[in-house]
Amino acid sequence: MELQAAPALRDIRPAILAFPGDFARVVYACRVPVIAVIIGYFLLVGVNQARDLFLVFSGPAIIGGETAKANLFGAFMRWLVYFWLHIFLWAMMVQASAQYLLRDSAWLIGPGREMTARDRDIYDRRFRLLVVLMPYLLAGATYLVVWLGFEAALRDLPDTRSGTLAQSARIVKEERWGFYAALLLAFVAHFALWLRNIREIARQNAGIVWPRRGDLTATFTDDPDRQSAVTIQASVYLTLGALALIAAALWGGLLLRYVGGIYLVPILLGAWIPLFSKLGEWSQRSHVPYTLIGVAAWIALIAWYGHPNDVRRAELPPQPPPGIVAATEAWKAANCSAENCPRPILVTTAGGASRAAFFTATVLGELLDNPCLEPGRDCEGQAPTATLLSRRIFAISGVSGGSLGAAQVAAAMSDTRGGANPPCEPAQPEHYFKRLTPTSWRDCLQILASDDFLSHTVLAMVTGEPFLFLERWIGWIWPGQRFRDRAAILEDSWIGSYRRHTRPAVTGAQPPFSSGDLAGSFSRLGAIRRQSGSWLPLLVLNGTAEETGRRILSSQLDSRLGSGRLFVDANDVNALLGRPPIPPATAGECAILEKSEGRDLTVASAVTNSARFPMISPAGRFTSACELKLSVVDGGYFENDGATTTAEIALALKGLGLDPAVIHIANEPRDQADTPSPDLLPEHVEEEWLPVVQSPLNALLATRTARGTYALEILKNVVDPGYVADPRNPDAPKNFASFLVYGETARAEAESFTKDDGLSGYRSTALKPGNYPCFNKIPRDDAQSDTLKKVSMSWWLSKPVQEYLDRQTYFAPNCRSFLKVRTWLNELLPAAQKAAP
């Protein structure tokens, strides 16, 4: 086939008029690296979860009450490692892709054409400089994106004059010069590696390969003498990038032993550039949209041969859960005197990924350490066999990340040492913001929630999960081999973290399922302690059914209540586990699951059923022998506080003659003055862009939020009938205590925290005089309102975010809530154990 020799380019003068179109033409030819840079910008600058990855430093920020010092050299070396990865796995991938795509004249004159002398003259005047500079501009843009993301992350930090709320923030800001130095050095090093090629680029027509007559597919192997050194170098880098993608997909777990968090960003952003660059080249040479065809084929393969995402199971069959009456009697045996019972406490903890788990750990850990009306644990008596809080909490209703926090708390309670001591190892964890106190429940539980659960999941989602459809074919070659979806990988990260940081109390010949191992049987967690006359809280973890929108409850409490149901209009996972139904079997219960053979959930998979966060975790699937198919997604789709389930348990307890009280833990930052009011109008917002699309979506999301606030108001009225919200009475309702995340403190309060973390929420007595003031918020010096930070919500928490959440317990509303809960805990204690008010 002969190439057409007619001129293909129009000569537009003056050249300035042609520049916008010429620039757009070059950008379109480089669309693969351009899209990689744009994705990086929106991710690192626009998403606060990604920005939070920048807020790293080595070691704890607080050591024994003293603030640690910044390590500028350590920060420089840490960022130097990052930028070494950045150069080779993202910046050079972007530059190599642009040079690779611009090397062929097909992007300029189309396939099947030959450049005439006139075309080459026009190219020299209008395109040569753009072709030379564009790869360098795109590579430089990756460094600009990282710098902008880092600066945006610094703006997320609390004011360093906000006292001990911002010690981690101070370290990050002082170490920023290490980042700047490493960025500058990496930028210079990158261009030092490539600038020597500019003369080669200019000499060889800016890297373009002019096709010979009759040759439509001139490539490196077809015509090596016409390829520039730049083209060879670009091809080598893209080949290495493709090999890096394959290696990350096959050995991602090994990779994460050495790098994680921010170090994965270059891998994730550069991993797919080589493949899409090749598809883009084929598209340019043929005008066939190979990229769209490839994506469509992948979607079809996923749809036909995709991973089933079955809910994972334990090795043991489930134990029948106790009914509400039996559970109440067991709780009474552990807590009540012959005449009276204290208030059973219900905990409802909202979703929010690691942020929710960490704040749940913070609140409950503080109450485990200090359940008394004065600091310490004297009210528990001498040599207690269990913590006071673990005996008094009847059940915990969790959603998403709150479910993870609830499960970690229950597991640690199950593994207590010496009756009431936390099970954590004394080694200092890498990701924890302060120096560990081995005897502190608060530290122990925070450590369990502070690990990096994001890196494993995201790496699998980007590099491994796209190949899950190959599982059935690989199974023929490698029998028994199974790919793990990202939900299973997330579960394994929780299990591994708990095992690393704790030493289970149960060892030797005792049954392994009685320990708090998150890989153990969900129905057995805490069962031995409850059956032995002690008590541990029951877990009720809230998911949502994709098919019906109803709740799916992974519950240690039977959903049946006499001839009715404890949990109204909800699916009980116990009916889907394949256990023989407890007579009389209710209609619709399945006897045996076809695939799981009647096995129980693991603790981790029960949490995942509640925490299938959009994009991060796929919907889990139950499939049964009676042809029931049900998919479970995040519990926050239905209602994000778990208050509906808590209200149903509270109603049942009241029907059994008890007076329950509720601890509500939420983690979405809010204004301290924010009080629910039916007359409160929303703040004015700018007119929506494309309202025909946005209005329905906004209404759906707002309805979900409103359902949560409505459920909380119903719950308050259940535990305090006739309750009316009154801003003048912050202690109302008397049986409901909220722990919330508020804005940044005023600078004038910087001295309110003492070296002992500003003890607050106690009642001073004549025997133990003390001054434990609540940490009140007051206006800033500049009379502006307090700042409401966008606190990162993902399966990763930087140390500044951990510290920010930890210090929320000292705000006045939370301080009053601690005092209220401690009053509940001290009901009916022997006089010798309870401090007089």
DAHU-V707760 format. One record per run of one state. SS is the DSSP state (2 for helix, 1 for strand, 0 for the rest). FROM is the first residue (numbers start at 0). LEN is the number of residues. If there is no record, write none. Layout:
<<SS | FROM | LEN> <SS | FROM | LEN>>
This chain:
<<0 | 0 | 3> <1 | 3 | 1> <0 | 4 | 10> <2 | 14 | 15> <0 | 29 | 1> <2 | 30 | 14> <0 | 44 | 3> <2 | 47 | 7> <0 | 54 | 7> <1 | 61 | 2> <0 | 63 | 2> <1 | 65 | 2> <0 | 67 | 4> <2 | 71 | 31> <0 | 102 | 1> <1 | 103 | 1> <0 | 104 | 1> <2 | 105 | 4> <0 | 109 | 3> <1 | 112 | 1> <0 | 113 | 3> <2 | 116 | 10> <0 | 126 | 1> <2 | 127 | 29> <0 | 156 | 6> <2 | 162 | 12> <0 | 174 | 1> <2 | 175 | 28> <0 | 203 | 1> <2 | 204 | 3> <0 | 207 | 1> <1 | 208 | 1> <0 | 209 | 14> <2 | 223 | 3> <0 | 226 | 2> <2 | 228 | 22> <0 | 250 | 1> <2 | 251 | 4> <0 | 255 | 5> <2 | 260 | 10> <0 | 270 | 2> <2 | 272 | 14> <0 | 286 | 3> <2 | 289 | 16> <0 | 305 | 4> <1 | 309 | 1> <0 | 310 | 2> <1 | 312 | 5> <0 | 317 | 4> <1 | 321 | 1> <0 | 322 | 1> <2 | 323 | 12> <0 | 335 | 9> <1 | 344 | 5> <0 | 349 | 3> <2 | 352 | 17> <0 | 369 | 8> <2 | 377 | 3> <0 | 380 | 7> <2 | 387 | 5> <1 | 392 | 7> <0 | 399 | 1> <2 | 400 | 14> <0 | 414 | 2> <1 | 416 | 1> <0 | 417 | 3> <1 | 420 | 1> <0 | 421 | 2> <1 | 423 | 1> <0 | 424 | 9> <1 | 433 | 1> <0 | 434 | 6> <2 | 440 | 9> <0 | 449 | 4> <2 | 453 | 24> <0 | 477 | 8> <2 | 485 | 16> <1 | 501 | 1> <0 | 502 | 9> <2 | 511 | 3> <0 | 514 | 6> <1 | 520 | 1> <0 | 521 | 5> <2 | 526 | 5> <0 | 531 | 6> <1 | 537 | 8> <0 | 545 | 5> <1 | 550 | 5> <0 | 555 | 1> <1 | 556 | 1> <0 | 557 | 2> <1 | 559 | 2> <0 | 561 | 2> <1 | 563 | 2> <0 | 565 | 4> <1 | 569 | 3> <2 | 572 | 4> <0 | 576 | 22> <1 | 598 | 4> <2 | 602 | 8> <0 | 610 | 9> <1 | 619 | 4> <0 | 623 | 5> <1 | 628 | 6> <2 | 634 | 3> <0 | 637 | 5> <2 | 642 | 13> <0 | 655 | 5> <1 | 660 | 5> <0 | 665 | 25> <2 | 690 | 29> <0 | 719 | 16> <1 | 735 | 4> <0 | 739 | 7> <2 | 746 | 3> <0 | 749 | 25> <1 | 774 | 1> <0 | 775 | 23> <2 | 798 | 12> <1 | 810 | 1> <2 | 811 | 14> <0 | 825 | 12>>
